[in-house]
Amino acid sequence: MSPRSAAVNEELRRRSRERLLDATVTLVGERGYEATTLGDIADLAGSARGLVSYYFPGKRQLLQSAVHRLMHRTLEAALEREPRPAADAGDERLARAIDAILGLAQERPVLMRTHMAGILQAEGFRQCPEQQRLAELLRDTVQRYGAQDVDSEYPLLRALLMGAVFAVLLPGAPMPVATLRAELFQRFGLDWELGVPPGEKPPDGTRSVLVG
């Protein structure tokens, strides 16, 4: 049997890594971080335990990569749909980005809460290929929105989204997604009807667009 080509080996490694990321999202979302072991993740992914350490320095880094990949894929799917005919394409794109991230906080609270808690620990935020792809997509969204200073607006959007996710997931005192969405839409001057609005109109006390 002839040896596999470099391209085939690379594709096998990519698939193996993605199975580990998928397994991490599934298990941590179901059981939580502490109850999920690297062995559990390897078993669900159908991989050898040693492969986890080959691709990732530890469980926390594996989780960050897994969640960043989920966020990237969720955001990408939301942005791929054609904009509404009457909507400004840049505004619609930004609205969908906000809704996609807030939607993850609602739909996968255990996973997203664990991810956010990990970022605040001593190990902090780690860059990885999945995070870089997510950053590129968000940065492109800010640019298409028409920001004059993308280098300033992109990190601001990222910080505002992280703050909103924290607020949604805060144990004992979560804020309503509709309220947070309305505040974000006001900040960027977006019509409430863009994206995937959770209701026909914004909550009382908020405006549908930024004025002034």
C-alpha positions in Angstrom: 0.0 0.0 0.0 1.4 3.4 -1.0 1.8 6.0 1.7 -0.9 8.7 2.1 -0.1 12.0 0.5 0.6 15.1 2.6 -2.7 16.6 1.5 -4.6 13.5 2.7 -2.8 13.5 6.0 -3.6 17.2 6.5 -7.3 16.6 5.8 -7.4 13.7 8.2 -5.9 15.9 10.9 -8.4 18.6 10.2 -11.3 16.2 10.5 -9.9 14.7 13.7 -9.5 18.2 15.3 -13.0 19.2 14.3 -14.5 16.1 15.8 -12.8 17.0 19.1 -14.2 20.5 18.9 -17.7 19.2 18.2 -17.5 16.7 21.0 -16.4 19.5 23.4 -19.3 21.6 22.5 -21.7 18.7 23.0 -20.4 17.4 26.3 -19.6 20.7 28.1 -23.1 22.0 27.0 -24.7 19.0 28.5 -22.6 18.3 31.6 -20.7 21.5 32.3 -16.9 22.0 32.4 -15.9 20.2 35.5 -17.9 17.0 34.8 -16.4 16.7 31.3 -13.0 15.0 31.0 -10.6 15.0 28.1 -11.1 11.3 28.0 -14.8 11.8 27.6 -14.2 14.2 24.7 -11.8 11.8 23.0 -14.2 8.9 23.3 -17.1 10.8 21.8 -14.9 12.1 19.0 -13.6 8.6 18.3 -10.1 9.7 18.9 -7.1 8.5 20.9 -6.7 10.3 24.2 -3.2 11.5 23.1 -4.6 13.4 20.1 -6.3 15.9 22.4 -2.9 16.9 23.9 -1.4 16.9 20.4 -3.8 19.5 19.2 -4.5 21.5 22.4 -2.4 22.4 25.5 -5.3 21.8 27.9 -9.0 21.5 28.4 -9.5 25.2 28.8 -7.8 26.0 25.5 -9.8 23.2 23.8 -13.1 24.7 25.1 -12.1 28.2 23.9 -11.4 26.9 20.4 -14.6 24.9 20.4 -16.8 27.8 21.4 -15.0 30.2 19.0 -15.6 27.8 16.2 -19.3 27.5 17.2 -19.6 31.3 17.3 -17.9 31.6 13.9 -20.1 29.0 12.3 -23.3 30.5 13.8 -22.3 34.0 12.7 -21.3 32.8 9.3 -24.7 31.1 8.8 -26.6 34.2 9.9 -24.6 36.4 7.5 -24.9 34.2 4.5 -28.6 34.8 4.0 -29.4 37.6 1.5 -30.3 40.9 3.0 -33.9 42.1 2.9 -34.5 44.1 -0.3 -35.5 47.3 1.6 -32.7 47.1 4.2 -29.3 48.6 4.1 -26.9 45.7 3.6 -24.4 46.9 6.1 -26.9 47.6 8.8 -28.7 44.3 8.2 -25.4 42.5 8.5 -24.5 44.0 11.8 -28.0 43.4 13.2 -27.7 39.7 12.3 -24.3 39.5 13.9 -25.7 40.9 17.2 -28.7 38.6 17.1 -26.5 35.6 16.3 -24.3 36.1 19.4 -27.2 37.0 21.7 -29.0 33.9 20.4 -26.1 31.6 21.4 -26.3 33.0 24.9 -30.0 32.1 25.0 -29.7 28.7 23.3 -26.5 27.4 24.9 -26.3 29.0 28.4 -24.2 26.4 30.1 -21.6 26.4 27.3 -21.4 30.1 26.9 -21.3 30.8 30.7 -18.5 28.3 31.0 -16.6 30.0 28.1 -17.0 33.5 29.6 -15.9 32.3 33.0 -12.8 30.7 31.5 -11.8 33.9 29.8 -11.8 35.7 33.2 -9.5 33.2 34.8 -5.7 33.6 35.1 -5.1 31.8 31.8 -7.2 34.4 30.2 -8.0 34.8 26.5 -6.0 32.7 24.0 -5.8 33.2 20.3 -6.4 30.2 18.1 -7.3 29.6 14.5 -11.0 29.5 15.4 -10.8 32.8 17.2 -9.0 34.4 14.4 -11.7 33.4 11.9 -14.4 34.7 14.2 -12.5 38.0 14.5 -12.1 38.4 10.8 -15.8 37.9 10.2 -16.7 40.4 12.9 -14.2 42.9 11.6 -15.5 42.5 8.1 -19.0 43.1 9.4 -17.9 46.3 11.0 -16.3 47.4 7.8 -19.3 46.7 5.7 -21.5 48.5 8.2 -19.5 51.6 7.2 -17.4 52.3 10.3 -15.0 55.1 9.6 -12.4 53.7 12.0 -12.6 49.9 11.9 -9.6 49.5 14.2 -11.6 51.3 17.0 -15.1 50.1 16.2 -14.3 46.4 15.9 -12.9 46.0 19.5 -15.8 48.2 20.8 -18.3 45.9 19.1 -16.5 42.8 20.5 -16.5 44.3 24.0 -20.2 45.3 23.8 -21.2 41.8 22.7 -19.2 40.2 25.4 -20.8 42.5 28.0 -24.3 41.7 26.7 -23.6 38.0 26.8 -22.4 38.3 30.4 -25.6 40.2 31.3 -27.8 37.5 29.7 -26.0 34.8 31.6 -25.5 36.5 35.0 -26.8 34.0 37.6 -29.5 35.4 39.7 -29.9 38.7 37.8 -30.0 38.1 34.1 -31.1 40.9 31.8 -33.7 40.4 29.1 -32.2 39.8 25.7 -34.7 42.3 24.2 -33.5 45.1 26.4 -29.8 44.4 25.6 -30.6 44.1 22.0 -32.4 47.5 22.0 -29.4 49.2 23.7 -27.0 47.7 21.2 -29.2 48.7 18.2 -29.4 52.2 19.6 -25.6 52.4 19.9 -25.2 51.5 16.3 -28.2 53.3 14.9 -30.0 50.1 13.7 -33.7 49.8 13.1 -35.4 47.3 15.5 -36.9 45.4 12.5 -33.5 44.4 11.2 -32.0 41.0 11.9 -34.3 38.7 13.8 -36.2 40.9 16.2 -37.7 39.1 19.3 -40.8 41.2 19.1 -42.7 43.7 16.9 -41.3 46.7 18.8 -38.5 47.4 21.2 -39.1 47.3 25.0 -40.7 50.3 26.7 -38.2 53.1 27.4 -35.9 52.4 24.5 -35.9 53.7 20.9 -35.8 51.8 17.7 -32.9 53.8 16.3 -30.2 56.1 17.6 -31.2 59.7 17.4 -28.8 62.6 17.1 
